Amino acid sequence: MRALVKTRRGPGNVELQDWPEPKVGPREVLIEIAACGICGTDVHIYHDTVSSEPPVVLGHELSGVVVEVGAEVDHLKAGDAVSAETHHGLCGVCRYCRTGFPRHCRARGTIGRRVDGAFARYFKTDVARVYALPPGVNPLAGAITEPLFTCTHAVLERGEVRAGELAVVLGPGAMGLLAAQVARAAGATVVVAGLTADARRLGLARDLGIPHVVDLEAEDLEALVRGLTDGYGADLVLECSGAAPAAALAVRLLRKQGRLVQVGLVGSAVALPLDEITFNALDVRGAVGATATAKETALRLLAAGAVQTRPLVTHQYPLEAWREAFTRWEAREGVKHVLIPTG
C-alpha cells in the first residue's frame, strides 16, 4: 500500500512510499482509512520541530471502516464505521491510567509519531483505542472526532462550563470552532473572536450558530464582554489560537474568579500578568488530550447534531497531493484539510 512516511529525523524527509499492509494481533483492529485530517503535529513532524521515531507513517485524525478484527475482539465487526484515539502502548497501571488520564502515561506512544499512523490505506490499532461512529456520520465528519474529543475535555472537564455562563473562544480555527459548539451545547452564551485574516473562519462560526462573532481588529471585544455580563467579565475564556498576545487578552476578559483554559500551543515562552491572576483569583488551566468520559460525551453530541464537524472540512486531497495540502494548511487556508487514501 502507499503511505506517507517520515523516513528519518531532520527537516523534510517525508515521502510517499510502498509500505507493508499491517497484520492484526488478537486484540487489534484493521481499519481501511476513509479520511485522515492534517494536524499541526503532522506539520511539526515534517519540519522536525517535534520528536518522532522514523521510519513511521504519519496521520492520526482518522475515520474508516473495520475490515478485520483479531481473534479476541467481539464487539466490532467488518463493515463498522469507526474512528480511533491517538494512544498506543499504555501501561494500564500508572496513576494516570488508573485515574482516567492516559494521555499522561509515561509508557504512552502516539500513532503517526511513534507507531504507524493513518496516512495510508490501512491502519491497525488496539481495540481499546477504537470508537464506533454514530449512525449517519460521514467519513469526513468522522475524521474530526479526535480534535472534538480534545475540545470536549477542554470545555466540559477542564473549563467546567455551566449553563448561563459567558464563554469566550479566542481563535476561530478548528479547535476554536469545536470548542465554541461544545460550550454552546452546554448552555453557555458563546463569543468567538479572531483577526481580520480569519474572516472566512469567523463566517463559519456564524453559520454554525455562534451568537457573537468578533473581528478583534475592527470591533471592541472587551466592551462586548462587559456589556453581556453587566460589567463583570467572562466566566470562561478558551484560548485556542496559540498566539502569545491572546494570553494577556484572555486575562483582561475574565471576571474575578474566572477561568482560563489554554488549548492552543504557542511554541515559545509567554509572559503572563501573574499579579493580576493572583489579585483576581483567576483559575488558569491547560488542556490536552481527553478522558474516556469526554470521548463518550463528544460522540453523543455528534450523534445529536449538537456539534457539527463536517462543515469544518474545507479542503480534501488525494494522498498524492500531500505537499499541496501541507502548504495550504501552513498558509491558514480554510479550516480542516483532509487526505483521502486511494490505494
Secondary structure as GFF3:
##gff-version 3
##sequence-region A 1 343
A	DSSP	beta_strand	2	6	.	.	.	ID=ss1
A	DSSP	beta_strand	14	18	.	.	.	ID=ss2
A	DSSP	beta_strand	28	37	.	.	.	ID=ss3
A	DSSP	alpha_helix	40	47	.	.	.	ID=ss4
A	DSSP	beta_strand	56	57	.	.	.	ID=ss5
A	DSSP	beta_strand	61	69	.	.	.	ID=ss6
A	DSSP	beta_strand	81	84	.	.	.	ID=ss7
A	DSSP	beta_strand	87	88	.	.	.	ID=ss8
A	DSSP	alpha_helix	95	98	.	.	.	ID=ss9
A	DSSP	three_ten_helix	102	104	.	.	.	ID=ss10
A	DSSP	beta_strand	109	110	.	.	.	ID=ss11
A	DSSP	beta_strand	122	126	.	.	.	ID=ss12
A	DSSP	three_ten_helix	127	129	.	.	.	ID=ss13
A	DSSP	beta_strand	130	132	.	.	.	ID=ss14
A	DSSP	alpha_helix	139	142	.	.	.	ID=ss15
A	DSSP	alpha_helix	145	152	.	.	.	ID=ss16
A	DSSP	pi_helix	153	158	.	.	.	ID=ss17
A	DSSP	beta_strand	166	170	.	.	.	ID=ss18
A	DSSP	alpha_helix	174	185	.	.	.	ID=ss19
A	DSSP	beta_strand	189	194	.	.	.	ID=ss20
A	DSSP	three_ten_helix	196	198	.	.	.	ID=ss21
A	DSSP	alpha_helix	199	207	.	.	.	ID=ss22
A	DSSP	beta_strand	212	215	.	.	.	ID=ss23
A	DSSP	alpha_helix	221	228	.	.	.	ID=ss24
A	DSSP	beta_strand	234	239	.	.	.	ID=ss25
A	DSSP	alpha_helix	244	253	.	.	.	ID=ss26
A	DSSP	beta_strand	254	262	.	.	.	ID=ss27
A	DSSP	alpha_helix	274	279	.	.	.	ID=ss28
A	DSSP	beta_strand	283	286	.	.	.	ID=ss29
A	DSSP	alpha_helix	292	304	.	.	.	ID=ss30
A	DSSP	three_ten_helix	310	312	.	.	.	ID=ss31
A	DSSP	beta_strand	313	318	.	.	.	ID=ss32
A	DSSP	three_ten_helix	319	321	.	.	.	ID=ss33
A	DSSP	alpha_helix	322	330	.	.	.	ID=ss34
A	DSSP	beta_strand	336	340	.	.	.	ID=ss35
###
